[in-house]
Amino acid sequence: MKFHIPIRFKLMTTLIVVIALVVGMITYAMATLFHSDKTTYIYDLTSIIARHVVEEAHAVHIGYKERLLLFSRIILDPNLPQSDKGTLLSKLFEDIGEFVSVTLYEDGDEQIAIYDAKSLERAQLLKSDVIAYRQNNPIPFDEIKNQSIYVVNSTITRELPSMTIAVAIKGDGIPENTIVAAMVRLDSMLDIVSRSDAYDAFIIGSDGMVLAHNDIVRVVENREIDWIPPDAMKKVGAINANTSPIITLEYTTLEGVDVVAGFAQSKTDYLTAGVHIPRTAAYLTTRELLVNLTWVALLLLIFAAMLGFFWAQRITRPIERLSEATKLVGTGNFDVEIDVESNDEIGDLAGSFRHMALGLHDRDAELKTAQYALVQAEKLAAFGKLGAGIAHEVKNPLTGILGYTHLSLRKVDKETNLYKNLKIIEKETKRCKLIIDNLLKFSRQEEFHKEATDINEVINDTIDIVNHQLTINQVALNRELAHELPLVYADANQIQQVLMNFCINAQQALDGTPGEVKISTRQLDDETIEIRVCDTGPGIPPEIQQKIFEPFFTTKPTGEGTGLGLSVTFGIVRDHQGDISIVNNVTKGVCFIVTLPTMSSKKLPRSSKRNNSTTEL
Ligand code: ADP
């Protein structure tokens, strides 16, 4: 089974598919480009923030280190009286504010420990708590090198998030392996990591534990880094402050959040800062762009579908009209109206179709006329045969009438009225016989053949036949025949038909007005004679002069003319190696001039001449 798929549908589908492909490709390319661009941007951002956080923390620690050095210098200065030292140290505690306690170690042994009583009081801590903590969490003195700063989370109670910062002290008069350490409030560190809601920042201490985090609970509980997956943690551990201080990673945290993470490490204190940006937040604009692009693509598709439908309608509607018109033409209706006006190939096609329909219309009309003419010709032929039969039937009684009239004439006195009447009967009967003879000659087509013919005689016979017809229409039929006209090799019947056609046409052209038809003959030279049939009718309009010899060309109303007369005439004259021409005078009538070769003409075919001699013999 074959499906009928309208062109409109095919066009629309093609357009939609093409647009969908193009829009899809553009959307995909844009989204990919934007995504990779965004990824680069997010990677840069996380690493920059991580670096910024770690550098800020580092700067704070350097500040702490300077102060610790000041503390140790005051403590270790042998020239300072004890009372001054106390004043200076408490002044320093007041200035810094974040220091909770400062401890000096020599060879791992605690030498001096100073405490900020206010801070301990605020956190409801006792010195003994701090001492106990120090004893439980000893500082790894061996790890504290010349320039390095040891920083770890050392929160004892929730109320006092704090870290221990320790540095080695060198200088004249300062014993080897002297280390100064301080318990410092984490306020600055916590401040650094809590500056943005868009990302999570955190700092990992020298011992690999949380030093600062947005989530204060993680800090006060001094937790391990329990949110970064182990394989990522391995990479973070491989950061080297001197060779590759920054890395960017993508992973799912152990809490199940997809993140882009940046890590940076600082020199000397070896702190590691991390920054997490959730992928949902990082790629929010990419997703929004994708959603917007999808909407644009959808709208474009809808627009394309509508446009496609509209165009397809415009293209296929005229084709449908043409198809309907074709069907109508197929049924023989050539008067179809094709309402298609477009300046493209379809418009051209419609134009050609109109032209074709017009052509078919004319051809159909011509065919109908030809058919009518053929019917008429057939009728005429039938009439001719019938006429011949009737003429035969009438001729015998006429011969009888003539015979009896002759017999009666012999027995009747010439002076009587009866004799005169019988004479009239004899004359009219002869006339009837003559007409009948001519009619028989005209209709006996099967017996037609060419022979040496006296054209003047043919003209006289023709006049006998048509004279009456012309006379009753007030047309005088005159003749002017040349004496001793050479014989022509012709079929008298056909020449008679030619002459009759001229005479009847002339009478019809005069259309009831009195006029004249004159038939004249003359010898042009040894080889040619001329027959002229001139009338005093209206002549032939110049614009149709070229067409009058065409078959079926007629200006007469249907039923009166077949348009065959002159074309048959032309054929007959040509058949006799003759020529036909006209001298047309639009007001004074027209002359048909026929030239025919004489018996001695070289124009005649040899066989015909031989025939002719046979005929003459
Ligand atoms: P028909 O007589 O049937 O029309 P013809 O072939 O005999 O066909 O004539 C063709 C046309 O030539 C005529 O219809 C007429 O218009 C024109 N015609 C022929 N003879 C004459 C004439 N003597 N005078 C004017 N027009 C003529």
Boltz pocket constraint, residues with backbone or C-beta under 6 A from the ligand:
constraints:
  - pocket:
      binder: B
      contacts: [[A, 501], [A, 502], [A, 505], [A, 506], [A, 509], [A, 535], [A, 537], [A, 538], [A, 539], [A, 540], [A, 548], [A, 549], [A, 550], [A, 553], [A, 554], [A, 555], [A, 556], [A, 560], [A, 561], [A, 562], [A, 563], [A, 564], [A, 565], [A, 566], [A, 567], [A, 590]]
      max_distance: 6.0
